[in-house]
């Protein structure tokens, strides 16, 4: 009998029929597709031949339809008939994605694409939050599901049966809920097939002989259920349809004659489960427990977070390109008369999402799978850059009308060599920051000088903002005789000067600065660094120690964060799933290694130090009579780091290039915060999660013991009880961190793992990551008033940077005024995306997130008047019961509950009807 049973309860048993489809893993995509074609053909034949086989669930993914029909296009009509009749359920996903390594917008786009494809087949998508095989679950997934009208979910991994029954209420931080079915720990989504169907079929059991197997499994499911609803799972990896299913249904009905036995769409359980809501326990937040039972299908597999770093880096860069550049610019461009085909956005995302299944993005497949991913990332980048550049060039020509001819010829009408530098900020908040830009001067630029007797020729110029104020700058580099392609095959030769200056960037808009020849020597003698190892701005003092570590002093509090940027390297005998160290391991730190410190930039608004460390680490793992160990032979591990401090920044920015010549090892960055508190905080899609530092010691004898390393979305921080602290913020590729329980409050960030083992092979080279690897991040001071939203904004700044155009400014042409399309004024709210509607409708979609545990307010301002505003769900369907948003002219007033996601469709007045882009 199940827990909490009542006398009038009637047992309902659902049999789930499906096949979990890994698109690529221990075989390539093409290898698995060959098997998919066989499975789909058998499925179509079986469903057509046997009406008693009522329904088959297509693993929650719609991409399998595309993959199948590319090989079997003639089967489309037969497939469509089964889908329309409800025999074959499709959606809600495009691909079943990993949750921990993606942005919230990627998850939303994935579901929206699954919904779109389902509608193209003439059906409503399967409204069931099916995530049967993901390596842990984010806290906000119930809210994301609810945003698509999904109220039920099924999940595996991340929970254990002694703490979580079969049915529970999974609750997001904002209070959104999904009534969730937890897969059985033993055999997971294939439990019924593995424990009943397969042995019965293989052994040829009669109906009578089948009863003990059937009874044992169902009684086991009753024991772990808190409500009289059972789900029997027949959905193993790459498994074909089981034509014997109707026989097992009848066997269940005979054995449990008082039960309602159903072979239907699982989403039909909603009304039934609602009647038992109060009997279900609530689980809040992320589901991220290691596996306790000694069973094969419930591992959490944490270390996929650090497998094949370049894939994670490429994915983060592509997500940023689409979310922070491409889609906002496409939306704003239409207001200015340039319409970009929506298919560009859809195509870029299709390539990107095909890299998002967990066996792909997690880096735990064979080498060829990950080589194929590189092509998809390249296509995403190529499409995104094409669209972004097209919009930016359109705006350049609008802003400086003569820019087209002037930029392509760089000659003729240019008295005085006036130039403009046009800067673009894609983020919906104003930024005052130091930018590094390139000035491509013509070879015969009119103003030059030498110091003092002709040692080096430099162009002499001043920079002024649109109000005529001079902007001090630092000259960082000169590249002479530099070739630049202007358009088509037209190439010009320039002298490229790299310059840093402090710019005031309007929220999601453009600003121009004038670059004017100066006939004397253009010098700025004030610098941020008074000596070779120290720099200071308004907020902090940065000191580089002899051993290459950093010291940051918070000028407001006097607090010192010392010995930052240490490194530790240990052995690796694991694979794409797990880090594992040999018993005979050695951990090498950078203590005492060769170190050189240089100051390579020192101007009025920015100072940069270059730190080069040369550690020596074992060349590889060797195996001999003494066992597996790190080799005695060592190779250099060169770590070159540039640490910058800019005027007005509360952080130092870091770029590290590591030249990896070693195999079979793991390198971690060590950041002692000096904050001795037992918890730390990380970001996830649409949330921040507080975790306990260290590991759970009681897991020592579990199937999968707890490990120090856990997920982060690029941000991890520690704060003292007053609120002061230090945050690590990375824009790209770094998703694994650990927090030690020690007096130094140490954070450890896994930079990369080099491994040779891949699934079902004798080892491959792709996971070793030999060659240069680049990492970017910031270390930011936190004060009592610092909000998590500030760290999201900093991460967005690191992701996007600033794009610029340098162009001659024709005679009598006035420097244009700054222009801002969209801006958000809010302390705790951030914009997740600004985009055109997916259905090619008029207007824009804006999504906001409240990154706090209290109600928050804000004002969103548009360049053009808001003619209509309505609340929509995550699928951009109007929320009919939602009150109309508060608007006033060009502003939208926000009032958002804690941790909530809010999406609006705005119809704006604009400058004229947009013409289709040729």
MARPARO-284895 format. One record per residue (C-alpha): residue in three letters; x, y, z. Coordinates in steps of 0.001 Angstrom, whole numbers, plus 500000, padded with zeros to 6 digits. Each point is the difference from the previous one (the first is absolute). Layout:
ALAXYZ;...
***
This chain:
UNK500000500000500000;UNK501182503518499224;UNK500695502651502611;UNK497154502221501276;UNK497370497608498577;UNK496341500873500564;UNK497087497559500060;UNK498265501423496918;UNK503124500248497844;UNK499938498253496646;UNK503288498911498518;UNK500832501330496534;UNK502862498443498031;UNK501508501615496923;UNK502259498070497673;UNK502494502269498243;UNK501208498816496589;UNK502938501809498440;UNK503665499870499084;UNK502596502354501431;UNK501991501336497061;UNK503567501238500399;UNK500634501687496665;UNK503777499476500268;UNK502157498443502688;UNK502069496810499675;UNK499136500101496299;UNK499919503004497712;UNK496773501720499048;UNK499996498139496690;UNK500526496690501778;UNK497122500590502368;UNK497810501341497215;UNK500366496740498132;UNK498590498268503063;UNK497308502679500342;UNK498748499306496471;UNK499603496315500865;UNK498221500801503263;UNK497644502517498389;UNK499124497679497130;UNK499204497222502457;UNK497977502408502107;UNK497897501176497051;UNK499328496419498907;UNK499050498878503507;UNK497629502875500750;UNK498290499664496633;UNK499600496231500353;UNK498786499890503603;UNK497356502536501145;UNK500190498553503513;UNK503491501497500305;UNK498545503339500969;UNK502843502458500380;UNK503756500409499709;UNK501916502973501474;UNK502806501296497787;UNK502316500817502954;UNK498861503616500242;UNK502088500965496937;UNK498904501254496581;UNK503408499949498323;UNK499649496236499448;UNK497286500780497449;UNK502424502139497990;UNK502771497436500258;UNK497732497167498867;UNK498347501817497104;UNK503316501072498493;UNK500516496294499266;UNK496369498908499589;UNK498134502997498508;UNK497366497723498456;UNK498833498936503488;UNK498842503502500957;UNK496283499446499364;UNK499903496735501943;UNK501856501635502884;UNK497704503033499909;UNK496881497818500223;UNK501272498299503157;UNK500929503354501533;UNK496623501569499194;UNK498193496975501448;UNK501860500364503301;UNK501710496634499598;UNK503444501578499818;UNK500651502878502425;UNK502531502680499063;UNK501492502968501883;UNK500445501929502183;UNK503760500317499298;UNK501945500380496790;UNK502820498029501633;UNK500082498841503607;UNK502647502429501283;UNK502442500076502830;UNK498743502542502536;UNK503112500954501952;UNK502190501193497125;UNK497513502115498053;UNK498370503397500382;UNK496353500338500862;UNK499361501469496562;UNK501416496887498330;UNK497616497839502019;UNK497082502228499058;UNK500973500014496331;UNK500261496207500102;UNK496458499610501315;UNK498655502694497654;UNK501533498156497050;UNK498456496725501129;UNK496608501723500277;UNK500434501550496541;UNK500906496695498364;UNK497057498303501703;UNK497650502642498619;UNK501455499461496528;UNK498918496358500328;UNK496501501210500884;UNK499991499007503685;UNK500397501499503432;UNK503406499029501422;UNK500224497461502774;UNK499651502258503044;UNK502145497970502306;UNK503297501129501498;UNK501960496955498980;UNK503669500076501113;UNK500682496343500583;UNK503796499931499682;UNK501535503361500942;UNK502978500295502371;UNK498231502044502675;UNK497192502547499798;UNK499936503775500365;UNK497825501770502536;UNK497963502005497485;UNK498957497160497695;UNK496439499811501443;UNK499514503712499286;UNK501296499510496445;UNK497641497052499496;UNK497063501972501423;UNK500789502764497516;UNK499093497526497248;UNK496860498752501731;UNK501788496888501254;UNK498899499011503516;UNK501322496437500156;UNK503582498787499858;UNK502007496799500029;UNK503612500011501073;UNK502872497654500673;UNK503319500535501790;UNK500556502595502710;UNK497755498451502671;UNK499942496852502130;UNK497014497903500973;UNK500594500210503728;UNK499395503772499836;UNK497739500355496961;UNK496950497795499289;UNK498729499111496549;UNK497694503036499876;UNK500940503384501429;UNK499465503703499462;UNK503080501544498411;UNK499998503697500801;UNK502067502814498490;UNK501242502931502109;UNK497040502124498818;UNK497475497363501142;UNK499266498486496563;UNK499319496282500261;UNK499998496848497939;UNK498436496807501309;UNK503000497813499357;UNK500559496288499595;UNK503373498766501177;UNK501293497081498014;UNK500893496905502020;UNK503626500012501061;UNK500503496498498675;UNK499799499851496178;UNK498491503488499723;UNK497981500702496854;UNK500319496356498914;UNK499023498398503307;UNK496865498141498885;UNK501634498744496832;UNK503215498957501764;UNK498333498301502958;UNK496853498527498400;UNK499701500156496217;UNK503513499067498914;UNK500415496947502255;UNK496489498819499168;UNK500597500321496256;UNK503463498434500098;UNK498899497083502150;UNK496722499499498162;UNK497983500194503221;UNK496329499105499937;UNK497363502346501407;UNK500015498015503231;UNK503806500044500245;UNK499986503738499385;UNK497975500770503155;UNK502865499883502587;UNK502139502398497940;UNK497069502318499480;UNK498959499942503631;UNK503498500621501311;UNK500463503076497827;UNK496587501533500650;UNK500200499389503750;UNK503400501678499992;UNK498536503015498226;UNK497139500140502508;UNK502510500103502853;UNK501670503122498656;UNK496823501855499050;UNK498149502450502250;UNK496883499988497806;UNK497996497223498254;UNK501511500712496596;UNK502707497830498467;UNK502036500495496834;UNK501655496911498570;UNK502925501030497801;UNK500803498296496704;UNK502420502463498419;UNK503570498712499903;UNK502846501457497892;UNK499534499559496226;UNK497507497208500603;UNK497635499037497173;UNK496253499845500489;UNK498825496935501907;UNK497062498474498111;UNK499264497797503033;UNK498894503045502032;UNK496216499292499717;UNK500600496576501524;UNK501646501553503061;UNK497167502492500345;UNK497494497173500146;UNK502153498156502525;UNK499994503077502268;UNK496212500308499682;UNK499527496348500964;UNK502322500257502961;UNK498531503310501236;UNK496347499869498978;UNK499008502875502296;UNK502570502344498525;UNK499562502338497053;UNK502712498959497517;UNK500755502534497283;UNK502246500052496960;UNK499546503671499154;UNK501660503392499878;UNK501663500509503408;UNK498940503645500037;UNK496439498763500542;UNK501033499377503619;UNK499760503693500818;UNK496418500105501294;UNK500457496696501823;UNK503203501056501749;UNK498512503374500940;UNK497595498164502308;UNK503005498663501937;UNK502092503182500026;UNK499846500381503779;UNK501432496522500530;UNK503152500787498056;UNK503079501417501716;UNK501588503170498644;UNK503545500100498679;UNK501301503511499425;UNK502845501078497808;UNK502600497990498143;UNK499951496198500032;UNK503672499197500283;UNK500632497039502309;UNK502586497312499191;UNK498690496472499555;UNK499521497970503168;UNK498629496640498824;UNK502384497618498271;UNK498087500148496737;UNK501029500640496399;UNK497881502955498854;UNK500017502762502601;UNK503536501422500081;UNK500245503777500221;UNK503308500024498050;UNK501153503431501146;UNK503346500277498229;UNK498463500306496556;UNK499962503684500984;UNK503753500178499336;UNK500327497601497072;UNK501332501405496707;UNK500171503642501027;UNK500171501337496401;UNK496503498662499323;UNK498607501809503035;UNK501809503172498986;UNK498673499839496431;UNK496465499370501229;UNK500052502951502385;UNK501387502260497287;UNK497313498910497544;UNK497215500447502553;UNK501281503484500769;UNK500234500897496307;UNK496377499010499382;UNK498432501233503246;UNK501924503206500639;UNK500832501131496456;UNK498076498353497188;UNK496443499931501326;UNK499939503466501650;UNK501553501601496918;UNK497548498275497664;UNK497125501342502120;UNK501365503559500090;UNK500959499990496315;UNK496411499410498953;UNK498994503196501808;UNK502547501831497844;UNK498877498610496666;UNK502185496901499639;UNK498216496661500159;UNK502146496889500426;UNK498416496681499081;UNK498994498101503121;UNK501343496826498404;UNK503540501174500748;UNK499246499894503728;UNK498263496647499711;UNK502829498477497969;UNK502701501216502389;UNK498121498558502967;UNK499351496656498301;UNK503746499503499557;UNK500648501046503583;UNK497258497904501608;UNK501211496878498219;UNK503066500286502260;UNK497909500193503194;UNK499104496361500806;UNK501901498933503100;UNK502241497447498284;UNK501051502767497604;UNK500503503189502018;UNK501161498056503056;UNK503030498748498055;UNK499557496318500866;UNK499741498490496513;UNK502533498667497522;UNK502314502435498235;UNK498137500054496688;UNK496817501176501724;UNK501825503005501358;UNK501687500712496684;UNK496526500177498463;UNK499003502494502689;UNK502755502376498926;UNK498386500312496568;UNK496618500861501544;UNK501561502639502225;UNK501775501446496973;UNK496734500247498073;UNK498265501674502935;UNK502803502530500260;UNK500117500650496248;UNK496254500699499800;UNK499977502118503156;UNK502968502120498933;UNK498534500488496528;UNK496756501397501396;UNK501634502116502698;UNK502420501596497537;UNK497189500695497532;UNK498012501866502672;UNK503009501907501328;UNK501028501126496531;UNK496421501124499360;UNK500107502102503151;UNK503427501388499108;UNK498703501221496666;UNK496900501466501646;UNK502099501744502639;UNK502750501302497731;UNK498422500173496529;UNK503270500323498071;UNK501625497119501845;UNK499498497491497199;UNK502088501770497367;UNK502455501408502499;UNK500613496681501666;UNK500634498115496789;UNK502353502524498412;UNK501690501687502959;UNK501025502827497729;UNK498834503180498264;UNK497850502353502054;UNK501573499822503444;UNK501539503342500948;UNK501644499676503368;UNK499496496228500122;UNK496940500154502267;UNK498752496579501079;UNK497196498653502125;UNK500027496918502190;UNK496453498610500305;UNK499493497742503021;UNK497100497567500429;UNK498762498719503358;UNK497461497156499568;UNK499005499860503676;UNK496916501830501334;UNK501872501987502637;UNK502428502894499753;UNK503668499196500424;UNK502863502292500925;UNK503104497949499461;UNK503390499898498416;UNK499904498602496478;UNK502828498710497833;UNK499460500837496333;UNK501945500073496747;UNK500532503116497889;UNK500827499146496386;UNK501750503155498792;UNK500849500521496318;UNK503671499571499205;UNK500393503722499252;UNK498324501265503169;UNK500771503692500344;UNK501139500256503639;UNK502939498019501337;UNK502718500394502602;UNK503121498265501272;UNK501586499685503459;UNK502226502013500243;UNK502448499567497121;UNK498231497665497589;UNK500004496707501885;UNK496425498944499156;UNK497399501667497803;UNK496510500375501505;UNK496818501593498803;UNK499061503001502118;UNK496333500510500778;UNK497489500981502662;UNK496683498320500861;UNK496890502071500789;UNK496498498943501003;UNK496812501390498419;UNK500054502957502416;UNK503562500931499091;UNK501673498683503152;UNK503472498581499571;UNK500465496327500912;UNK503467498996501196;UNK501168496740498480;UNK502777497483500110;UNK501770498828496843;UNK500406496235500373;UNK501342498745496682;UNK500770500942496377;UNK499745497551497104;UNK501489501560496884;UNK499049499137496423;UNK496958498068501237;UNK497708498528497327;UNK496238500521500478;UNK497244498695497701;UNK497362502698499619;UNK497464498265497788;UNK500011497222497426;UNK503605499805498732;UNK500930503581500852;UNK502958500066502435;UNK501719503065501429;UNK503250500373501914;UNK499923501969503245;UNK502013500763503107;UNK497938498442502798;UNK500284501718503386;UNK498496498187503009;UNK498696502485502560;UNK498284499892503400;UNK497760502789501260;UNK497033500383502313;UNK496709500087498109;UNK496457500749501080;UNK497806497487498222;UNK496245500538499816;UNK497730497077500800;UNK499610497765496963;UNK501115502642497608;UNK502784501798498233;UNK502297502879500840;UNK502622501676497855;UNK503317501582500959;UNK502006502259497739;UNK503670499304499274;UNK501718503218498958;UNK503596500475498756;UNK502258501837502442;UNK503010501723498534;UNK502081499774503192;UNK500952496895502002;UNK496841498513501550;UNK501119498855503439;UNK498132499107503219;UNK502439499850502882;UNK497651499006502829;UNK499915496225500490;UNK498164497532502253;UNK503162498193501067;UNK502661501775502015;UNK502306496982500132;UNK500594496789498074;UNK497899497744502246;UNK497045502136501068;UNK497020501837498535;UNK497152501911501620;UNK496605501365499018;UNK497071501477501911;UNK499002496697501603;UNK502968497723500460;UNK503752499652500168;UNK501484497156497961;UNK503421498604500892;UNK501887497270498135;UNK502183497910502315;UNK503409498598499106;UNK498499496518499607;UNK497381501263497542;UNK497030499935502372;UNK497711502998500413;UNK499035502131502937;UNK496794502063499757;UNK499228502592502658;UNK496485501381500267;UNK500511503726500586;UNK496526500430501509;UNK500481497411502754;UNK503762499482500094;UNK499445496259499589;UNK502796498145498211;UNK499564496960497763;UNK503457498483499711;UNK501853497204498196;UNK497435499832497203;UNK500715498086496785;UNK501791496908501213;UNK499968496738498072;UNK499928496294500859;UNK500475497136497560;UNK499094496383500781;UNK499747496731498111;UNK497087498865497827;UNK499112496404499115;UNK496318500754499478;UNK497991500737496886;UNK497344502395498718;UNK497679499001502821;UNK502204499930503076;UNK503201501407501355;UNK502006497232501630;UNK503479500168501477;UNK502284496977500325;UNK500822498683503462;UNK503606500933499320;UNK499310503650499164;UNK502025503169500329;UNK498566503506500262;UNK502299502733498726;UNK499434503631500940;UNK501532503132498552;UNK501820500729503240;UNK503621500733499210;UNK499605499686496247;UNK501727502329497561;UNK498072503264499805;UNK500434503251498103;UNK497925503129500562;UNK499809502842497485;UNK497972503174499743;UNK498982500091496325;UNK497489502861499978;UNK499856503087502182;UNK497820502852498859;UNK497691502573501533;UNK497012497640500120;UNK501404496461500038;UNK502950497934501199;UNK500787496445498950;UNK502528497584501514;UNK501318496892498293;UNK500848497039502225;UNK501734496960498549;UNK500311496869502134;UNK501762496876498875;UNK498964496976502005;UNK501429496577499264;UNK497504497173500111;UNK500215496268499180;UNK499799499329496273;UNK497254497331500282;UNK498715496993501887;UNK502067496830499844;UNK499171496487501092;UNK502671497640501330;UNK500529497483502783;UNK499409502671502602;UNK496575500784498526;UNK498629503047498265;UNK501914503165500758;UNK501051503338498586;UNK503221499730498006;UNK503360501068501372;UNK500665501878496780;UNK498569503508500124;UNK499070502651497445;UNK499491503743500387;UNK496524501357500632;UNK500196503661499035;UNK497334502262501503;UNK499969503496498523;UNK497545502361501690;UNK499094503602499298;UNK498430501752502975;UNK498366503353499315;UNK498601502759502153;UNK497932502744498414;UNK498718503296501235;UNK496579499665501655;UNK500107496202500301;UNK499235498106503208;UNK501746496978498529;UNK503246498925498439;UNK499721498282496637;UNK502089496955499222;UNK500914498216496794;UNK502107496863500248;UNK501559497959497206;UNK501232496565501037;UNK502220498048497641;UNK499217496425500887;UNK502650497453499069;UNK499054497394502610;UNK497489497163499924;UNK497811498398502641;UNK499728502850502468;UNK497671502622501450;UNK500808503663500671;UNK498123502069502562;UNK500087503700500817;UNK500231500703503742;UNK498287503123501363;UNK500279500426503796;UNK497293502517500941;UNK500894500179503688;UNK496285499635500824;UNK499449497183502477;UNK496287499289499564;UNK498517496540499350;UNK498191500901496778;UNK500597501408496540;UNK497746501172497162;UNK499912499215496261;UNK497797500975497094;UNK497764497791497896;UNK497524500851497243;UNK497769502725501493;UNK501162499381503584;UNK502725500115502616;UNK500454496956502235;UNK501605499903503443;UNK501809496774500817;UNK501928498642502943;UNK503771499958499573;UNK501928496751500073;UNK498525496556499465;UNK497387497807501683;UNK502075497534501998;UNK497063497609500425;UNK500215499130496297;UNK503246498047500408;UNK498275496637499423;UNK497415501182497478;UNK499962498809496393;UNK501412503402499069;UNK501668501975502763;UNK499668503752500199;UNK502833501962498401;UNK501125503564500748;UNK499457501143496413;UNK496530501301499124;UNK498275501981497269;UNK500188503730499457;UNK498823502147497121;UNK503308501883499993;UNK499369501868503279;UNK500997498883503486;UNK500481502135503093;UNK500373500066503763;UNK498833502745502354;UNK500558500584503685;UNK497087500598502412;UNK500164503743499317;UNK499775499480496252;UNK503568500745498928;UNK501580497439497741;UNK501618498976496756;UNK498415498641496809;UNK501487498050497126;UNK498203500835496740;UNK500767498239496721;UNK498186500577496710;UNK501048496860498142;UNK500645496343500609;UNK500602499689503753;UNK497179498109501725;UNK501588497968502801;UNK500994501364503401;UNK500605498829503541;UNK499965501716503378;UNK502229498659502736;UNK499229499950503692;UNK503126501783501174;UNK501102503189501704;UNK500862501608496668;UNK496542499573498488;UNK501613498518496899;UNK498191499778496697;UNK501363497607497379;UNK499062500345496353;UNK500751497119497660;UNK501656501481496928;UNK500286496786498007;UNK500427496241500145;UNK502187498014497586;UNK498838496406499613;UNK500529497156497539;UNK497072497701500743;UNK496861500250497881;UNK496930497808500192;UNK500426496495498555;UNK503406500703498407;UNK503618499236500842;UNK500635503700500479;UNK500129503027497703;UNK501963503242499879;UNK497197502570499751;UNK499454500338503733;UNK503650500772500722;UNK499620503653498871;UNK503593500385498888;UNK500958503488498873;UNK498947503496501102;UNK496880500540502114;UNK498642503470500776;UNK497997500956503100;UNK498359503316500890;UNK498508501098503303;UNK499750502807502516;UNK500499500202503760;UNK497478502459501403;UNK499718501597503400;UNK496635499644501772;UNK498591502355502596;UNK496946499810502292;UNK497826501625497339;UNK501202497864497083;UNK497191498169498216;UNK500223496730498031;UNK498585501893497010;UNK503199502081499945;UNK502006496842499380;UNK497673498989497168;UNK500540503426498438;UNK503772499684500405;UNK499930496560498423;UNK497970501414497106;UNK502568502781499548;UNK502798497418499861;UNK497988497921497528;UNK499225502794497582;UNK502817502513500222;UNK499435502992497722;UNK500044499998496189;UNK501295502973498084;UNK500440501577496588;UNK502766502452499165;UNK499123502142497004;UNK501013503320498422;UNK497725502879500947;UNK499326502101496879;UNK500295503765500001;UNK497141501850501687;UNK498609496715501375;UNK498939500427503614;UNK500744497285502513;UNK496676498197500605;UNK498328500066503395;UNK499871496820502103;UNK497040497759499228;UNK498332497446502276;UNK497335497547498863;UNK499186498252503288;UNK501039500490503623;UNK499148498468503362;UNK500272501917503247;UNK499818497409502776;UNK502210498894502842;UNK499030496320500212;UNK498389499307496620;UNK501885499056496829;UNK498961499625496383;UNK500432496454498762;UNK499288500712496323;UNK498591502585497602;UNK498849498481496727;UNK497432499924497257;UNK497037497651500558;UNK500725496481498794;UNK496874499942497857;UNK501203502902497885;UNK497391502331501489;UNK500421503715500538;UNK501504501358503198;UNK502715498776502307;UNK500252497439502770;UNK501752501034503222;UNK500692497546502821;UNK500932501104503535;UNK501354498103503016;UNK499814501063503629;UNK503288498730501448;UNK499014500452503637;UNK497880498462502720;UNK497769503071500342;UNK497590501863497757;UNK501864502370497694;UNK499064502981497857;UNK501480501525496884;UNK499348502189496981;UNK500624498845496433;UNK500291502833497481;UNK499739499789496214;UNK501157502487497384;UNK496543499945498426;UNK496585500256501581;UNK498457496802501350;UNK496691499728498184;UNK498997496673501548;UNK501391497721502701;UNK498832496566501064;UNK501274497229502229;UNK500870496796498177;UNK501241496592501086;UNK503344498536499027;UNK498498498732496756;UNK498933503595499270;UNK496295499207500377;UNK497907502762501561;UNK499191499465503667;UNK496322500878499831;UNK499501500244503745;UNK503056502163500640;UNK499355503699500622;UNK501313502351497351;UNK503516501222500815;UNK500348503567501190;UNK501223502203497149;UNK500489503711499682;UNK501184501351496683;UNK503307498286499375;UNK500270498187503345;UNK498890496675501428;UNK499737499808503782;UNK501015496713501562;UNK498986498483503308;UNK501261496441500274;UNK499731497373502757;UNK503159498379501327;UNK501932497866497497;UNK497278500391497389;UNK500280500044496210;UNK497784502501498148;UNK499609500234496220;UNK498264502783498069;UNK499103500669496394;UNK500302503703499200;UNK498654501685496892;UNK501978503159499299;UNK499575502974497752;UNK503037500317497754;UNK501601502125497349;UNK498367498357497003;UNK498946496720498479;UNK502910497570499929;UNK501086498929496566;UNK500918496381499431;UNK503742499491499968;UNK501206498711496614;
***
